Amino acid sequence: MSFQRARKEDLAIVLVDVQDYFLQSMCGDAEPLLVRLEQLLIVSEWFGLPVLATLEEPIERKGRLTERLHRLFPERGRVFPKQTYDLCAEGEIATALKDLQRKQMAVVGGETDVCILQSVLGMLNEGFDVFVLEDCLYSSEPCVSPALKRMTQAGAIPCTYKTLFYELCGTEDFAVWEDAQQRAVTNGFIPVESLPPRKI
């Protein structure tokens, strides 16, 4: 198992299938999840993290990236359609991941026990360090602990949005990131402690 620390110069965000079709059937309240995903997109600019998103086909039926995230999606971010549950099984996406030239992937989205599980296993097989942000995942299945356990046993690094955020900040010295924080606040940044609670 890898025990790597997340580093902003090595990390990318992978946003899997956050489409209204799936969100409508997810277990639990979508609001705490969507707030965390919004914040993750905001801080991706703060820390200079590339973002890659996937959309499960048929997009005409399942939808594009949900509107709340679409409006915050970074200009340089890339979005790919996919048919396979393991995003690494799609040649174009696998190539795009490698082209990011990042060794670490922070994975969020859904569904935890299907596309997230299969994609995490695929990325581990490709040699990436994979951080699974457990409070930024969703599924229509209430029992996802076996999938989370399987990912961890395979070598994925369990994490949360809060843990990742502070790991990337690295310090309470306000002067180090004052300018970046002010830009993030303009875009809607919320202090981590003010996020709505979400039970994992």
N, C-alpha and C positions, 0 to 999 in steps of 0.2 A: 504493500500500500504506500502511496505517495503522501508525504507530509509537507508539500511545498507551501510556501507562503505566497499569497497573491501579490503580484507586482504590476503596477500600472503600465510599465513598458513592455510587459509580456502578455497582458490579458486582453481578451476580446469577449464580447457579450453575444451569446447565441439565444435568440428568441424564437421558440418553437410553437407554431400553430396557435397564436392567440387570436382566434376568430370567433365571431359571435355565435356561430353554429355550436361550437364546443362550450363556450362560456354559459350558454343558456341551460345546459344540462349539468353543469359542474356541481359537485357537492359543496355546500356551504355558501357563504356570502361572497359575491365577487368583488365587492368594494375594497376590502383590505388588500386583496391580491392586485387589483388594478392600480391602486395607489402606489404600491411597491414597484410595480412595473413602470409606472410613470416616473417615479423617482430614479429608478435605475437608468432610464433613458436620459434624464436630466444630468445625472452625475457622470454618465458616459462621456458627455462633452467636457465636464469639469476635469476628468482625469485623462482625456484623450483616448478613450477606448473605442476601437472599431466595433460596429454592431452589424450582425448578420441575422436576418429573420427568414423563417420559412412559413409557407402557407400550404395546407393540405388541399389537394385537388379532390373533386372539382370545385374551383374557387367560385363559380357561378352559384353553387348551392351552399357552400360553407362560408363564403365571404372572404373579404380581404382583412388586413390587420385592423382590429377594432379601432373605431374612430379616435377614442381617447389616446391611444398610443400612436396612431398615424400622425396626429398633429404635432407630436413631440419627436417623431422619428428623425434621427440625424440626416442631414442632407447627403452625407457621404455613406450612409448606411446602405446595405444591399438587401433586397428581398427576392426570394426564390420560391417558385412553386415546387411541390414535391408530391410523389405518389407513394414512395416507400416510407415505412415507419422509421427506419434508420436513415437519417439525412445523409450519412456518409456513403450510402449505397447509390446516391444520385451523383453521377460523375461531375456535373457542373458545380454542385454544392461542395463536394469534396475538394475540388480544385480551388474554389473560392476560399475555403477555410485555410488551405495551405498558403494561398496568396496573401493572406492577412499577415503572414510572418510573425505570428504570435504562438507561443508554446502553451499558453493557458487559456482555457475556455470556461466562462461562467454561463451555466445553462439554466434557462427559465422557460416557463410556458407549460404546455400540456401535450398529451395527457401523461401524467406521471408514470403510469404503469404500461404505457404503449410507446408513443413516439419519443418521450423523454428517455425511458429506459433503453430502448433500442438505439437511440442516437448517442447516448452516453457510452454504451458499450462499443459502438462504432468508433467514437472519438478516442476512447481509451486504446482501442486496437490500432488506431492510426498514430499513437504515441503522444497524444496531448495530455496534459494535466487538466483534469476536469473538475471544476467546482460546481456542485449541485446546490443551488439556492432553494432550500426546501420550503421556505415561506413564500416563494415566488413560483410555485408549481400548482397545478390544478388537475382534477380528474372528475369524471362522472362516477368513479368507483370510490366508495368510502374507505375501503381497506387498501391503502397503497404502501403500507409498511413493508411487505415482502419485496416490492420493487425498489424502495429506498435501500433496504438492506442488501439486496442483490447488487445495486450500483456501488455501494460502499465496499462490499466484499471484492468486487472486481477492481477496485482501486480509485474510485471517485472520491472526492473530498467533500464531506457534508459541510454545509455552510448556510448562513442566512444573509439577507440584505444588510442588516445591521453589522454583522461580523465583517462582511466584505467591505462595507463603506469605511469602517474605522481602520481596517487593515490597510486600505489604500491611502487614507489620510496620514496615518502613521504618527501623528503628533497633535498636541493641543496648542502648539505655538501658532496663534491666529495669523501672525504675519506671513507664515509660509504659504497659506492658501487664501488669504483675504480677498484678492482680486477675483480668483476663480469662484469663490463662494458668492460674492456679490453678483456675478453674472448668472450663477445658478439660481439665486433667489429671484432674480428678474424673470427667469423661466418657470418659476413655480416650485423651487426647492423647499422641502419641509424638513425641519430637523428630525432626525431619526426617532427621538423620544416622543415626537408628536404624531407618529403614524398610528392609525387605528390598529388595535391588537388583532393578531391572526393566529389561530390555533393550528399547529402543524399536525 
